[in-house]
C-alpha cells in the first residue's frame, strides 16, 4: 500500500467497507500491549498509541511492522511469537483481513524500578 492511501477497502455484498490504516494500527497496538512481557511500544505518542505501528497491504494481505520495549525477565523469542499471534488474531477477527506477516522488533528492555 502506498503512503498516499489511508484506507484498506473491501467490496462486500451490500457495498464497500473502508478500514483506516490507523484503525488497523490501533488494533495491533492494543493486542501487542496485552501480551505479557511487552512494556510499551517504541515511539508511541500520548495522543496516538499506534504511532510506532506501520501497516502495509501487499497482494490483498496485511503486513504489520512494530517495535516494542520488553520488560526485563522475559524471553525475547517467546514474547515476540506471542505478539505476532496476538496481533494476527486481533486484526483477522476484527477486520476480516488476512495477515501475512507481523514483524516485531525488540528495540529495548525496561528494567523494574528499584525499591527504596
DSSP file (Angstrom, degrees, kcal/mol; ACC not computed):
  #  RESIDUE AA STRUCTURE BP1 BP2  ACC     N-H-->O    O-->H-N    N-H-->O    O-->H-N    TCO  KAPPA ALPHA  PHI   PSI    X-CA   Y-CA   Z-CA
    1    1 A X              0   0    0      0, 0.0     7,-0.0     0, 0.0    57,-0.0   0.000 360.0 360.0 360.0 130.4    0.0    0.0    0.0
    2    2 A X    >   -     0   0    0      1,-0.1     3,-1.2    54,-0.1    55,-0.1  -0.298 360.0-110.7 -74.0 162.0    1.5    3.3   -1.0
    3    3 A X  T 3  S+     0   0    0      1,-0.3    -1,-0.1     3,-0.0    53,-0.0   0.708 112.8  65.6 -65.8 -19.7    1.9    6.1    1.6
    4    4 A X  T 3  S+     0   0    0      2,-0.0     2,-0.4     0, 0.0    -1,-0.3   0.709  85.9  82.5 -78.9 -18.7   -0.8    8.2    0.0
    5    5 A X    <   +     0   0    0     -3,-1.2     3,-0.0     1,-0.1     0, 0.0  -0.704  48.1 177.4 -89.4 136.5   -3.6    5.7    0.8
    6    6 A X        +     0   0    0     -2,-0.4    15,-2.9    15,-0.1    16,-0.5   0.419  61.1  59.8-112.6  -2.6   -5.1    5.8    4.3
    7    7 A X  E     -A   20   0A   0     13,-0.3     2,-0.5    14,-0.1    13,-0.3  -0.947  62.7-144.0-132.4 147.7   -7.7    3.1    3.9
    8    8 A X  E     -A   19   0A   0     11,-3.4    11,-3.3    -2,-0.3     2,-0.4  -0.957  31.1-155.3-103.5 125.9   -8.0   -0.6    3.2
    9    9 A X  E     -A   18   0A   0     -2,-0.5     2,-0.4     9,-0.2     9,-0.2  -0.828  14.2-173.3-110.7 142.6  -11.1   -1.2    1.1
   10   10 A X  E     -A   17   0A   0      7,-2.7     7,-3.0    -2,-0.4     2,-0.7  -0.995  21.8-134.3-131.1 137.9  -13.2   -4.3    0.8
   11   11 A X  E     -A   16   0A   0     -2,-0.4     5,-0.2     5,-0.2     2,-0.2  -0.834  32.4-177.5 -92.9 116.1  -16.1   -4.8   -1.6
   12   12 A X  E >   -A   15   0A   0      3,-2.8     3,-0.8    -2,-0.7    -2,-0.0  -0.565  41.6 -96.4-108.4 173.0  -19.0   -6.5    0.3
   13   13 A X  T 3  S+     0   0    0      1,-0.2     3,-0.1    -2,-0.2    -1,-0.0   0.864 123.9  35.8 -57.5 -41.1  -22.4   -7.7   -0.8
   14   14 A X  T 3  S-     0   0    0      1,-0.3     2,-0.3     0, 0.0    -1,-0.2   0.413 130.9 -63.3 -97.1   1.5  -24.2   -4.6    0.3
   15   15 A X  E <  S-A   12   0A   0     -3,-0.8    -3,-2.8     2,-0.0    -1,-0.3  -0.944  73.9 -35.3 147.4-167.9  -21.4   -2.1   -0.6
   16   16 A X  E     -A   11   0A   0     -2,-0.3     2,-0.5    -5,-0.2    -5,-0.2  -0.610  38.7-155.2 -91.6 147.4  -17.9   -1.1    0.2
   17   17 A X  E     -A   10   0A   0     -7,-3.0    -7,-2.7    -2,-0.2     2,-0.5  -0.992   8.9-163.9-120.0 125.4  -16.2   -1.2    3.6
   18   18 A X  E     -A    9   0A   0     -2,-0.5     2,-0.5    -9,-0.2    -9,-0.2  -0.945   2.4-168.2-112.5 124.7  -13.3    1.1    4.2
   19   19 A X  E     -A    8   0A   0    -11,-3.3   -11,-3.4    -2,-0.5     2,-0.1  -0.957  22.0-126.9-115.0 122.7  -11.0    0.5    7.1
   20   20 A X  E  >  -A    7   0A   0     -2,-0.5     4,-1.8   -13,-0.3     3,-0.4  -0.385  10.0-133.9 -65.6 140.0   -8.5    3.2    8.1
   21   21 A X  H  > S+     0   0    0    -15,-2.9     4,-2.3     1,-0.2     5,-0.2   0.831 109.7  60.9 -61.4 -30.7   -4.9    2.0    8.4
   22   22 A X  H  > S+     0   0    0    -16,-0.5     4,-2.2     2,-0.2    -1,-0.2   0.867 102.1  50.8 -63.7 -36.8   -4.8    4.0   11.6
   23   23 A X  H  > S+     0   0    0     -3,-0.4     4,-2.4     2,-0.2    -2,-0.2   0.918 110.0  49.2 -66.4 -43.8   -7.6    1.7   12.9
   24   24 A X  H  X S+     0   0    0     -4,-1.8     4,-2.2     1,-0.2    -2,-0.2   0.883 111.5  50.1 -63.0 -37.9   -5.6   -1.4   12.0
   25   25 A X  H  X S+     0   0    0     -4,-2.3     4,-2.6     2,-0.2    -1,-0.2   0.893 109.8  50.3 -66.7 -39.6   -2.5    0.1   13.7
   26   26 A X  H  X S+     0   0    0     -4,-2.2     4,-2.5     2,-0.2    -2,-0.2   0.901 110.1  49.7 -66.0 -41.0   -4.6    0.8   16.8
   27   27 A X  H  X S+     0   0    0     -4,-2.4     4,-2.3     2,-0.2    -2,-0.2   0.927 112.4  48.8 -60.7 -45.0   -5.9   -2.8   16.9
   28   28 A X  H  X S+     0   0    0     -4,-2.2     4,-2.4     1,-0.2    -2,-0.2   0.915 111.6  48.7 -61.5 -45.0   -2.3   -4.0   16.5
   29   29 A X  H  X S+     0   0    0     -4,-2.6     4,-2.3     1,-0.2    -1,-0.2   0.923 111.6  48.7 -62.7 -45.4   -1.0   -1.8   19.3
   30   30 A X  H  X S+     0   0    0     -4,-2.5     4,-0.8     1,-0.2    -1,-0.2   0.908 112.5  48.3 -62.5 -42.5   -3.7   -2.8   21.7
   31   31 A X  H >< S+     0   0    0     -4,-2.3     3,-0.6     1,-0.2     4,-0.4   0.911 112.1  48.9 -65.0 -42.4   -3.2   -6.5   21.0
   32   32 A X  H >< S+     0   0    0     -4,-2.4     3,-1.4     1,-0.2    -2,-0.2   0.892 107.0  55.4 -64.8 -39.7    0.6   -6.2   21.5
   33   33 A X  H 3< S+     0   0    0     -4,-2.3    -1,-0.2     1,-0.3    -2,-0.2   0.690 100.4  60.6 -69.4 -17.5    0.3   -4.3   24.8
   34   34 A X  T << S+     0   0    0     -4,-0.8     2,-0.3    -3,-0.6    -1,-0.3   0.617  82.8 101.4 -81.6 -13.0   -1.9   -7.1   26.2
   35   35 A X  S X  S-     0   0    0     -3,-1.4     3,-1.9    -4,-0.4     2,-0.2  -0.557  83.1-113.1 -77.0 132.1    1.0   -9.6   25.8
   36   36 A X  T 3  S+     0   0    0     -2,-0.3     3,-0.1     1,-0.2    -1,-0.1  -0.450 103.0  31.2 -64.3 130.6    2.9  -10.4   28.9
   37   37 A X  T 3  S+     0   0    0      1,-0.3    34,-3.2    -2,-0.2     2,-0.7   0.155  86.7 114.9 105.8 -17.4    6.4   -9.1   28.7
   38   38 A X  E <   -B   70   0B   0     -3,-1.9    -1,-0.3    32,-0.2    32,-0.2  -0.781  38.3-179.6 -87.2 117.3    5.6   -6.1   26.4
   39   39 A X  E     -     0   0B   0     30,-2.7     2,-0.3    -2,-0.7    31,-0.2   0.912  60.9 -43.2 -81.3 -46.3    6.3   -3.0   28.4
   40   40 A X  E     -B   69   0B   0     29,-1.4    29,-3.3    -8,-0.0    -1,-0.3  -0.970  61.1 -85.9-168.2 173.1    5.3   -0.5   25.7
   41   41 A X  E >   -B   68   0B   0     -2,-0.3     3,-0.8    27,-0.2     2,-0.3  -0.669  47.9-109.9 -86.9 150.2    5.5    0.3   22.0
   42   42 A X  T 3  S+     0   0    0     25,-2.9    25,-0.3    -2,-0.3    10,-0.0  -0.620  96.6   9.0 -78.8 141.6    8.6    2.2   20.8
   43   43 A X  T 3  S+     0   0    0     -2,-0.3    -1,-0.2     1,-0.2     2,-0.1   0.746  85.3 159.4  63.3  29.5    7.9    5.8   19.7
   44   44 A X    <   -     0   0    0     -3,-0.8     2,-0.3     7,-0.1     5,-0.2  -0.503  28.7-145.7 -78.3 154.5    4.3    6.0   20.9
   45   45 A X        -     0   0    0      3,-1.7     6,-0.2    -2,-0.1     7,-0.1  -0.798  21.6-118.8-110.5 161.1    2.7    9.3   21.4
   46   46 A X  S    S+     0   0    0     -2,-0.3     3,-0.3     1,-0.2    -1,-0.1   0.853 115.6  45.8 -66.7 -32.9    0.2   10.1   24.2
   47   47 A X  S    S+     0   0    0      1,-0.3     2,-0.4     2,-0.1    -1,-0.2   0.855 125.3  27.9 -76.7 -34.6   -2.4   11.1   21.5
   48   48 A X    >   -     0   0    0      1,-0.1    -3,-1.7     2,-0.0     3,-1.6  -0.852  58.7-175.9-135.7  97.7   -1.8    8.1   19.3
   49   49 A X  T 3  S+     0   0    0     -2,-0.4     3,-0.5     1,-0.3    -1,-0.1   0.705  85.9  59.9 -64.7 -19.8   -0.6    4.9   20.9
   50   50 A X  T >   +     0   0    0      1,-0.2     3,-2.1     2,-0.1    -1,-0.3   0.283  68.8 109.1 -92.7  10.7   -0.3    3.2   17.5
   51   51 A X  T <  S+     0   0    0     -3,-1.6    -1,-0.2     1,-0.3    -7,-0.1   0.811  76.8  53.2 -59.2 -31.5    2.2    5.7   16.1
   52   52 A X  T 3  S+     0   0    0     -3,-0.5    15,-0.6    -4,-0.2     2,-0.5   0.329  92.6  91.4 -85.8   7.7    5.0    3.2   16.1
   53   53 A X  E <   -C   66   0B   0     -3,-2.1     2,-0.4    13,-0.2    13,-0.2  -0.893  60.0-160.1-107.4 131.0    3.0    0.6   14.2
   54   54 A X  E     -C   65   0B   0     11,-3.1    11,-2.4    -2,-0.5     2,-0.4  -0.935   2.7-161.9-113.6 133.1    3.2    0.5   10.4
   55   55 A X  E     +C   64   0B   0     -2,-0.4     2,-0.4     9,-0.2     9,-0.2  -0.933  11.6 175.0-115.4 133.1    0.5   -1.1    8.2
   56   56 A X  E     -C   63   0B   0      7,-2.2     7,-3.2    -2,-0.4     2,-0.6  -0.998  22.9-141.2-138.0 141.1    1.1   -2.1    4.6
   57   57 A X  E     +C   62   0B   0     -2,-0.4     2,-0.5     5,-0.2     5,-0.2  -0.911  21.8 178.8-103.9 122.1   -1.2   -4.0    2.2
   58   58 A X  E >   -C   61   0B   0      3,-3.3     3,-1.2    -2,-0.6    42,-0.1  -0.967  69.8 -24.5-126.2 114.5    0.7   -6.5    0.0
   59   59 A X  T 3  S-     0   0    0     -2,-0.5    -1,-0.1     1,-0.3     3,-0.1   0.918 126.2 -48.3  50.5  53.0   -1.4   -8.6   -2.5
   60   60 A X  T 3  S+     0   0    0      1,-0.2    38,-0.5    -3,-0.0     2,-0.4   0.634 121.0 103.8  65.3  17.4   -4.6   -8.3   -0.5
   61   61 A X  E <   -C   58   0B   0     -3,-1.2    -3,-3.3    36,-0.1     2,-0.4  -0.964  69.6-121.5-127.7 149.0   -2.9   -9.3    2.7
   62   62 A X  E     -Cd  57  99B   0     36,-3.1    38,-2.2    -2,-0.4    39,-1.2  -0.690  17.7-163.4 -92.4 137.3   -1.9   -7.0    5.6
   63   63 A X  E     -Cd  56 101B   0     -7,-3.2    -7,-2.2    -2,-0.4     2,-0.4  -0.988   8.3-162.6-118.7 124.2    1.7   -6.7    6.8
   64   64 A X  E     -Cd  55 102B   0     37,-2.5    39,-3.3    -2,-0.5     2,-0.4  -0.900   6.3-173.5-109.2 133.9    2.2   -5.2   10.3
   65   65 A X  E     +Cd  54 103B   0    -11,-2.4   -11,-3.1    -2,-0.4     2,-0.3  -0.996  15.5 160.4-127.0 128.3    5.6   -3.9   11.4
   66   66 A X  E     -Cd  53 104B   0     37,-2.7    39,-2.4    -2,-0.4     2,-0.4  -0.980  30.4-141.5-146.3 156.5    6.1   -2.7   15.0
   67   67 A X  E     - d   0 105B   0    -15,-0.6   -25,-2.9    -2,-0.3     2,-0.3  -0.973  24.8-172.5-120.1 134.3    8.8   -2.0   17.6
   68   68 A X  E     -Bd  41 106B   0     37,-2.8    39,-2.3    -2,-0.4    40,-0.7  -0.877  24.2-133.1-126.7 156.7    8.3   -2.9   21.2
   69   69 A X  E     -Bd  40 108B   0    -29,-3.3   -30,-2.7    -2,-0.3   -29,-1.4  -0.940  30.5-144.5-104.0 130.7   10.1   -2.4   24.5
   70   70 A X  E     -Bd  38 109B   0     38,-2.8    40,-3.2    -2,-0.5     2,-0.3  -0.739  12.0-118.8-101.0 142.6   10.3   -5.6   26.5
   71   71 A X  E >   - d   0 110B   0    -34,-3.2     3,-1.1    -2,-0.3    40,-0.2  -0.599  42.0-101.0 -75.4 137.6   10.1   -5.9   30.3
   72   72 A X  T 3  S+     0   0    0     38,-2.7    -1,-0.1    -2,-0.3     3,-0.1  -0.275 103.9  40.4 -59.0 140.6   13.2   -7.4   31.8
   73   73 A X  T 3  S+     0   0    0      1,-0.4     2,-0.3    -3,-0.1    -1,-0.2   0.376  88.4 108.8 103.0  -2.9   13.0  -11.1   32.7
   74   74 A X  S <  S-     0   0    0     -3,-1.1     2,-0.5   -37,-0.1    -1,-0.4  -0.723  72.9-110.3-105.2 157.4   11.1  -12.3   29.6
   75   75 A X     >  -     0   0    0     -2,-0.3     4,-2.7     1,-0.1     5,-0.3  -0.756  20.9-144.6 -88.9 125.1   12.4  -14.5   26.8
   76   76 A X  H  > S+     0   0    0     -2,-0.5     4,-3.0     1,-0.2     5,-0.2   0.917  96.0  47.1 -58.8 -50.1   12.6  -12.5   23.5
   77   77 A X  H  > S+     0   0    0      1,-0.2     4,-2.2     2,-0.2    -1,-0.2   0.910 115.5  45.9 -61.5 -40.3   11.6  -15.3   21.1
   78   78 A X  H  > S+     0   0    0      2,-0.2     4,-2.2     1,-0.2    -1,-0.2   0.930 115.7  45.2 -67.0 -44.9    8.6  -16.4   23.2
   79   79 A X  H  X S+     0   0    0     -4,-2.7     4,-2.4     2,-0.2    -2,-0.2   0.919 112.9  51.7 -64.9 -42.7    7.4  -12.8   23.7
   80   80 A X  H  X S+     0   0    0     -4,-3.0     4,-2.4    -5,-0.3    -2,-0.2   0.913 110.9  47.1 -59.7 -44.2    7.9  -12.0   20.0
   81   81 A X  H  X S+     0   0    0     -4,-2.2     4,-2.5    -5,-0.2    -1,-0.2   0.888 110.8  52.3 -65.4 -38.9    5.9  -15.0   18.9
   82   82 A X  H  X S+     0   0    0     -4,-2.2     4,-2.5     2,-0.2    -2,-0.2   0.894 109.9  48.9 -64.3 -39.6    3.1  -14.2   21.4
   83   83 A X  H  X S+     0   0    0     -4,-2.4     4,-2.8     2,-0.2     5,-0.3   0.937 110.6  50.8 -64.0 -46.5    3.0  -10.6   20.0
   84   84 A X  H  X S+     0   0    0     -4,-2.4     4,-2.4     1,-0.2    -2,-0.2   0.928 113.7  44.2 -57.1 -47.2    2.8  -12.0   16.4
   85   85 A X  H  X S+     0   0    0     -4,-2.5     4,-2.6     2,-0.2     5,-0.2   0.910 114.2  49.3 -65.7 -42.9    0.0  -14.4   17.3
   86   86 A X  H  X S+     0   0    0     -4,-2.5     4,-2.3     2,-0.2    -2,-0.2   0.923 114.5  44.1 -63.7 -45.0   -2.0  -11.8   19.3
   87   87 A X  H  X S+     0   0    0     -4,-2.8     4,-2.7     2,-0.2     5,-0.3   0.932 114.2  49.5 -66.6 -45.8   -1.7   -9.1   16.6
   88   88 A X  H  X S+     0   0    0     -4,-2.4     4,-2.4    -5,-0.3     5,-0.2   0.934 113.7  45.8 -58.8 -48.1   -2.6  -11.6   13.8
   89   89 A X  H  X S+     0   0    0     -4,-2.6     4,-2.4    -5,-0.2     5,-0.2   0.900 113.6  49.2 -63.0 -41.4   -5.6  -12.9   15.6
   90   90 A X  H  X S+     0   0    0     -4,-2.3     4,-2.3    -5,-0.2     5,-0.3   0.940 113.9  44.3 -65.6 -47.6   -6.9   -9.4   16.6
   91   91 A X  H  X>S+     0   0    0     -4,-2.7     4,-2.4     1,-0.2     6,-0.6   0.939 116.7  45.9 -62.8 -47.3   -6.6   -8.0   13.0
   92   92 A X  H  X5S+     0   0    0     -4,-2.4     4,-1.2    -5,-0.3    -1,-0.2   0.891 116.9  43.5 -66.2 -39.3   -8.1  -11.1   11.4
   93   93 A X  H  <5S+     0   0    0     -4,-2.4    -1,-0.2    -5,-0.2    -2,-0.2   0.867 120.9  39.0 -75.6 -34.1  -11.0  -11.3   13.8
   94   94 A X  H  <5S+     0   0    0     -4,-2.3    -2,-0.2    -5,-0.2    -3,-0.2   0.789 131.3  22.7 -87.0 -28.0  -11.9   -7.6   14.0
   95   95 A X  H  <5S-     0   0    0     -4,-2.4    -3,-0.2    -5,-0.3    -2,-0.2   0.651  88.4-130.0-112.9 -19.4  -11.4   -6.7   10.3
   96   96 A X     << +     0   0    0     -4,-1.2     2,-0.2    -5,-0.6    -4,-0.2   0.501  65.0 132.0  78.7   2.7  -11.8   -9.9    8.4
   97   97 A X        -     0   0    0     -6,-0.6     2,-0.3     1,-0.0    -1,-0.3  -0.621  60.3-117.0 -87.6 147.5   -8.5   -9.1    6.6
   98   98 A X        -     0   0    0    -38,-0.5   -36,-3.1    -2,-0.2     2,-0.6  -0.651  21.2-146.6 -83.4 139.1   -5.8  -11.7    6.2
   99   99 A X  E     +d   62   0B   0     -2,-0.3   -36,-0.2   -38,-0.2     3,-0.1  -0.930  17.6 179.1-107.9 120.8   -2.4  -11.0    7.9
  100  100 A X  E     +     0   0B   0    -38,-2.2     2,-0.3    -2,-0.6   -37,-0.2   0.751  68.0   6.8 -91.8 -26.0    0.6  -12.4    6.0
  101  101 A X  E     -d   63   0B   0    -39,-1.2   -37,-2.5     2,-0.0     2,-0.4  -0.986  45.5-164.2-157.4 144.7    3.3  -11.1    8.5
  102  102 A X  E     -d   64   0B   0     -2,-0.3     2,-0.6   -39,-0.2   -37,-0.2  -0.929  20.6-161.7-126.9 105.8    3.7   -9.4   11.8
  103  103 A X  E     -d   65   0B   0    -39,-3.3   -37,-2.7    -2,-0.4     2,-0.5  -0.795   8.3-170.5 -93.3 119.3    7.3   -8.1   12.1
  104  104 A X  E     -d   66   0B   0     -2,-0.6     2,-0.5   -39,-0.2   -37,-0.2  -0.943   7.3-168.4-116.3 125.3    8.3   -7.4   15.6
  105  105 A X  E     -d   67   0B   0    -39,-2.4   -37,-2.8    -2,-0.5     2,-0.8  -0.958  13.7-148.9-110.8 124.7   11.5   -5.6   16.6
  106  106 A X  E     +d   68   0B   0     -2,-0.5   -37,-0.2   -39,-0.2     3,-0.1  -0.840  24.0 171.8 -90.6 110.6   12.5   -5.6   20.2
  107  107 A X  E     -     0   0B   0    -39,-2.3     2,-0.3    -2,-0.8   -38,-0.2   0.420  55.6  -2.2-105.3  -0.3   14.3   -2.3   20.5
  108  108 A X  E     -d   69   0B   0    -40,-0.7   -38,-2.8     2,-0.0     2,-0.4  -0.976  58.3-120.3-177.2 166.3   14.9   -2.1   24.2
  109  109 A X  E     -d   70   0B   0     -2,-0.3     2,-0.6   -40,-0.2   -38,-0.2  -0.973  18.5-147.5-122.5 135.5   14.5   -3.6   27.7
  110  110 A X  E     -d   71   0B   0    -40,-3.2   -38,-2.7    -2,-0.4     2,-0.3  -0.907  14.9-151.4-104.3 122.4   12.7   -1.9   30.5
  111  111 A X        -     0   0    0     -2,-0.6     3,-0.1   -40,-0.2   -40,-0.0  -0.652  26.3-100.9 -91.1 147.9   14.1   -2.7   34.0
  112  112 A X        -     0   0    0     -2,-0.3     2,-0.1     1,-0.1    -1,-0.1  -0.329  44.6 -98.2 -65.8 150.3   11.8   -2.7   37.0
  113  113 A X        -     0   0    0      1,-0.1     2,-0.2    -2,-0.0    -1,-0.1  -0.436  41.3-111.1 -67.8 139.6   12.1    0.4   39.3
  114  114 A X        -     0   0    0     -2,-0.1     2,-0.3    -3,-0.1    -1,-0.1  -0.512  28.7-122.5 -73.2 137.8   14.3   -0.1   42.3
  115  115 A X              0   0    0     -2,-0.2    -1,-0.1     1,-0.1    -3,-0.0  -0.593 360.0 360.0 -78.6 141.5   12.6   -0.2   45.6
  116  116 A X              0   0    0     -2,-0.3    -1,-0.1     0, 0.0    -2,-0.0   0.417 360.0 360.0-106.0 360.0   13.8    2.4   48.1
